[in-house]
Amino acid sequence: MRSYTFKVVIENDEFSDGTPAYHAYVPALRDKGGSTWGHTVVEALANIHVVVGLALEDMVENGEPIP
């Protein structure tokens, strides 16, 4: 199994009612759906880990190069 290192950006965000949230994304995978959110930074990091795994899996299955 290979491992990859990607830059993750986490930004403060909030819902329309003002409830705090955090937006997480991987710039290198943004066009592959590499973004998500969480109620906490920890949740956003856990969610982006899953999203990145799914995006990479899809890229490998489709024979696309990994950035």
VMD Tcl script that builds the backbone (N, CA, C; Angstrom):
set m [mol new atoms 201]
animate dup $m
set s [atomselect $m all]
$s set {name element resname resid chain x y z} {
  {N N MET 1 A 0.847 -1.177 0.000}
  {CA C MET 1 A 0.000 0.000 0.000}
  {C C MET 1 A 0.892 1.239 0.000}
  {N N ARG 2 A 0.581 2.170 -0.859}
  {CA C ARG 2 A 1.329 3.424 -0.922}
  {C C ARG 2 A 0.697 4.439 0.013}
  {N N SER 3 A 1.505 5.372 0.436}
  {CA C SER 3 A 0.951 6.475 1.218}
  {C C SER 3 A 1.289 7.774 0.490}
  {N N TYR 4 A 0.432 8.733 0.655}
  {CA C TYR 4 A 0.566 10.034 0.010}
  {C C TYR 4 A 0.446 11.107 1.071}
  {N N THR 5 A 1.047 12.246 0.792}
  {CA C THR 5 A 0.921 13.399 1.675}
  {C C THR 5 A 0.310 14.535 0.869}
  {N N PHE 6 A -0.795 15.059 1.363}
  {CA C PHE 6 A -1.481 16.172 0.710}
  {C C PHE 6 A -1.656 17.315 1.703}
  {N N LYS 7 A -1.580 18.515 1.195}
  {CA C LYS 7 A -1.864 19.699 2.007}
  {C C LYS 7 A -3.372 19.754 2.238}
  {N N VAL 8 A -3.768 19.936 3.497}
  {CA C VAL 8 A -5.173 20.084 3.873}
  {C C VAL 8 A -5.368 21.498 4.400}
  {N N VAL 9 A -6.376 22.173 3.895}
  {CA C VAL 9 A -6.719 23.515 4.363}
  {C C VAL 9 A -8.006 23.413 5.171}
  {N N ILE 10 A -7.992 23.988 6.358}
  {CA C ILE 10 A -9.193 24.033 7.195}
  {C C ILE 10 A -9.509 25.484 7.475}
  {N N GLU 11 A -10.728 25.857 7.189}
  {CA C GLU 11 A -11.173 27.240 7.373}
  {C C GLU 11 A -12.396 27.285 8.284}
  {N N ASN 12 A -12.469 28.331 9.088}
  {CA C ASN 12 A -13.673 28.556 9.878}
  {C C ASN 12 A -14.839 28.772 8.937}
  {N N ASP 13 A -15.974 28.260 9.316}
  {CA C ASP 13 A -17.191 28.392 8.522}
  {C C ASP 13 A -18.350 28.440 9.509}
  {N N GLU 14 A -19.502 28.703 9.024}
  {CA C GLU 14 A -20.679 28.646 9.891}
  {C C GLU 14 A -21.925 28.428 9.057}
  {N N PHE 15 A -22.918 27.851 9.706}
  {CA C PHE 15 A -24.209 27.657 9.068}
  {C C PHE 15 A -24.954 28.982 9.017}
  {N N SER 16 A -26.034 29.029 8.273}
  {CA C SER 16 A -26.798 30.272 8.139}
  {C C SER 16 A -27.355 30.755 9.476}
  {N N ASP 17 A -27.533 29.843 10.435}
  {CA C ASP 17 A -28.032 30.252 11.750}
  {C C ASP 17 A -26.907 30.670 12.708}
  {N N GLY 18 A -25.662 30.685 12.211}
  {CA C GLY 18 A -24.532 31.110 13.024}
  {C C GLY 18 A -23.806 29.994 13.750}
  {N N THR 19 A -24.291 28.770 13.648}
  {CA C THR 19 A -23.619 27.638 14.283}
  {C C THR 19 A -22.239 27.456 13.655}
  {N N PRO 20 A -21.203 27.394 14.478}
  {CA C PRO 20 A -19.851 27.261 13.923}
  {C C PRO 20 A -19.628 25.904 13.260}
  {N N ALA 21 A -18.771 25.904 12.259}
  {CA C ALA 21 A -18.371 24.697 11.554}
  {C C ALA 21 A -16.999 24.955 10.957}
  {N N TYR 22 A -16.423 23.920 10.368}
  {CA C TYR 22 A -15.109 24.023 9.743}
  {C C TYR 22 A -15.155 23.353 8.378}
  {N N HIS 23 A -14.645 24.055 7.385}
  {CA C HIS 23 A -14.583 23.561 6.018}
  {C C HIS 23 A -13.170 23.056 5.781}
  {N N ALA 24 A -13.028 21.820 5.287}
  {CA C ALA 24 A -11.717 21.238 5.012}
  {C C ALA 24 A -11.649 20.840 3.547}
  {N N TYR 25 A -10.494 21.117 2.918}
  {CA C TYR 25 A -10.318 20.686 1.536}
  {C C TYR 25 A -8.849 20.446 1.228}
  {N N VAL 26 A -8.641 19.675 0.185}
  {CA C VAL 26 A -7.310 19.378 -0.325}
  {C C VAL 26 A -7.209 20.066 -1.681}
  {N N PRO 27 A -6.415 21.141 -1.780}
  {CA C PRO 27 A -6.342 21.875 -3.049}
  {C C PRO 27 A -6.013 20.995 -4.254}
  {N N ALA 28 A -5.133 20.019 -4.091}
  {CA C ALA 28 A -4.735 19.168 -5.207}
  {C C ALA 28 A -5.859 18.250 -5.684}
  {N N LEU 29 A -6.871 18.050 -4.844}
  {CA C LEU 29 A -7.978 17.152 -5.192}
  {C C LEU 29 A -9.319 17.866 -5.256}
  {N N ARG 30 A -9.302 19.178 -5.258}
  {CA C ARG 30 A -10.557 19.930 -5.208}
  {C C ARG 30 A -11.480 19.591 -6.371}
  {N N ASP 31 A -10.914 19.394 -7.568}
  {CA C ASP 31 A -11.756 19.071 -8.721}
  {C C ASP 31 A -12.231 17.616 -8.697}
  {N N LYS 32 A -11.750 16.827 -7.754}
  {CA C LYS 32 A -12.177 15.435 -7.593}
  {C C LYS 32 A -13.103 15.273 -6.390}
  {N N GLY 33 A -13.615 16.367 -5.883}
  {CA C GLY 33 A -14.507 16.306 -4.734}
  {C C GLY 33 A -13.777 16.284 -3.408}
  {N N GLY 34 A -12.546 16.771 -3.389}
  {CA C GLY 34 A -11.720 16.723 -2.191}
  {C C GLY 34 A -12.032 17.793 -1.180}
  {N N SER 35 A -13.296 17.872 -0.741}
  {CA C SER 35 A -13.652 18.829 0.300}
  {C C SER 35 A -14.776 18.263 1.160}
  {N N THR 36 A -14.859 18.761 2.382}
  {CA C THR 36 A -15.883 18.322 3.316}
  {C C THR 36 A -15.975 19.340 4.446}
  {N N TRP 37 A -16.664 19.010 5.515}
  {CA C TRP 37 A -16.807 19.927 6.646}
  {C C TRP 37 A -16.968 19.115 7.921}
  {N N GLY 38 A -16.951 19.797 9.042}
  {CA C GLY 38 A -17.211 19.173 10.332}
  {C C GLY 38 A -17.618 20.217 11.348}
  {N N HIS 39 A -18.234 19.783 12.429}
  {CA C HIS 39 A -18.621 20.694 13.508}
  {C C HIS 39 A -17.407 21.145 14.312}
  {N N THR 40 A -16.331 20.330 14.282}
  {CA C THR 40 A -15.079 20.655 14.968}
  {C C THR 40 A -13.922 20.447 13.993}
  {N N VAL 41 A -12.747 20.943 14.350}
  {CA C VAL 41 A -11.564 20.724 13.519}
  {C C VAL 41 A -11.266 19.226 13.432}
  {N N VAL 42 A -11.380 18.532 14.548}
  {CA C VAL 42 A -11.107 17.090 14.573}
  {C C VAL 42 A -12.060 16.349 13.639}
  {N N GLU 43 A -13.333 16.709 13.680}
  {CA C GLU 43 A -14.316 16.073 12.805}
  {C C GLU 43 A -14.026 16.386 11.341}
  {N N ALA 44 A -13.668 17.621 11.036}
  {CA C ALA 44 A -13.346 18.003 9.661}
  {C C ALA 44 A -12.128 17.227 9.163}
  {N N LEU 45 A -11.114 17.047 10.010}
  {CA C LEU 45 A -9.929 16.270 9.624}
  {C C LEU 45 A -10.275 14.803 9.385}
  {N N ALA 46 A -11.095 14.232 10.243}
  {CA C ALA 46 A -11.509 12.838 10.058}
  {C C ALA 46 A -12.288 12.686 8.757}
  {N N ASN 47 A -13.162 13.637 8.486}
  {CA C ASN 47 A -13.975 13.579 7.267}
  {C C ASN 47 A -13.122 13.740 6.013}
  {N N ILE 48 A -12.137 14.638 6.042}
  {CA C ILE 48 A -11.309 14.842 4.848}
  {C C ILE 48 A -10.442 13.611 4.604}
  {N N HIS 49 A -10.052 12.929 5.649}
  {CA C HIS 49 A -9.282 11.691 5.490}
  {C C HIS 49 A -10.099 10.672 4.696}
  {N N VAL 50 A -11.353 10.523 5.020}
  {CA C VAL 50 A -12.239 9.600 4.301}
  {C C VAL 50 A -12.419 10.052 2.853}
  {N N VAL 51 A -12.666 11.344 2.654}
  {CA C VAL 51 A -12.885 11.885 1.310}
  {C C VAL 51 A -11.659 11.672 0.421}
  {N N VAL 52 A -10.478 11.921 0.965}
  {CA C VAL 52 A -9.251 11.733 0.193}
  {C C VAL 52 A -9.094 10.259 -0.192}
  {N N GLY 53 A -9.344 9.372 0.739}
  {CA C GLY 53 A -9.253 7.942 0.444}
  {C C GLY 53 A -10.178 7.533 -0.685}
  {N N LEU 54 A -11.408 8.024 -0.659}
  {CA C LEU 54 A -12.369 7.702 -1.714}
  {C C LEU 54 A -11.955 8.301 -3.055}
  {N N ALA 55 A -11.460 9.534 -3.023}
  {CA C ALA 55 A -11.030 10.185 -4.263}
  {C C ALA 55 A -9.852 9.437 -4.883}
  {N N LEU 56 A -8.879 9.037 -4.065}
  {CA C LEU 56 A -7.722 8.307 -4.574}
  {C C LEU 56 A -8.126 6.940 -5.110}
  {N N GLU 57 A -9.003 6.274 -4.403}
  {CA C GLU 57 A -9.500 4.978 -4.855}
  {C C GLU 57 A -10.151 5.100 -6.232}
  {N N ASP 58 A -10.955 6.115 -6.407}
  {CA C ASP 58 A -11.632 6.357 -7.680}
  {C C ASP 58 A -10.613 6.668 -8.780}
  {N N MET 59 A -9.617 7.470 -8.462}
  {CA C MET 59 A -8.600 7.823 -9.445}
  {C C MET 59 A -7.809 6.595 -9.889}
  {N N VAL 60 A -7.444 5.739 -8.955}
  {CA C VAL 60 A -6.700 4.524 -9.277}
  {C C VAL 60 A -7.552 3.611 -10.159}
  {N N GLU 61 A -8.820 3.417 -9.786}
  {CA C GLU 61 A -9.721 2.567 -10.572}
  {C C GLU 61 A -9.887 3.071 -11.997}
  {N N ASN 62 A -9.837 4.380 -12.172}
  {CA C ASN 62 A -10.015 4.967 -13.499}
  {C C ASN 62 A -8.700 5.209 -14.239}
  {N N GLY 63 A -7.594 4.772 -13.645}
  {CA C GLY 63 A -6.287 4.913 -14.289}
  {C C GLY 63 A -5.789 6.349 -14.372}
  {N N GLU 64 A -6.293 7.207 -13.493}
  {CA C GLU 64 A -5.879 8.598 -13.480}
  {C C GLU 64 A -4.603 8.767 -12.648}
  {N N PRO 65 A -3.746 9.704 -13.016}
  {CA C PRO 65 A -2.543 9.933 -12.216}
  {C C PRO 65 A -2.888 10.591 -10.877}
  {N N ILE 66 A -2.132 10.226 -9.856}
  {CA C ILE 66 A -2.305 10.819 -8.531}
  {C C ILE 66 A -1.437 12.083 -8.499}
  {N N PRO 67 A -2.034 13.234 -8.158}
  {CA C PRO 67 A -1.232 14.474 -8.131}
  {C C PRO 67 A -0.210 14.474 -6.999}
}
mol reanalyze $m
mol bondsrecalc $m
mol representation Tube
mol addrep $m
